[in-house]
């Protein structure tokens, strides 16, 4: 997920928003979440969420719900997301 953090004026502001969003996603969907890019930019972040399962439809639904959840959170705007199945 590519995120824009409009209220961020420093890396500390960004980390606060990203950490909160990562914890909320992890707690709500029981998945792994990591910041994977844009670590030096104040107003941008790239997050990855990992869901493991044997039912492709369930995993795809979960990942889409995670993206919708991230898009609805205050403090960050979802710019784009991509789903990959392995």
BELBELHU-V164173 format. One record per backbone hydrogen bond with DSSP energy under -1.0 kcal/mol. CO is the residue of the C=O (numbers start at 0). NH is the residue of the N-H. If there is no record, write none. Layout:
BEGIN
CO_NH, CO_NH
END
This chain:
BEGIN
0_46, 1_78, 1_79, 2_44, 3_76, 4_7, 9_13, 10_14, 11_15, 12_16, 13_17, 14_18, 15_19, 16_20, 17_21, 18_22, 19_23, 20_24, 21_25, 22_26, 23_27, 24_28, 25_29, 31_49, 33_47, 36_45, 37_40, 42_4, 44_2, 45_35, 45_36, 47_33, 49_31, 54_58, 55_59, 56_60, 57_61, 58_62, 59_63, 60_64, 61_65, 62_66, 63_67, 64_68, 65_69, 66_70, 67_71, 76_3, 79_1
END
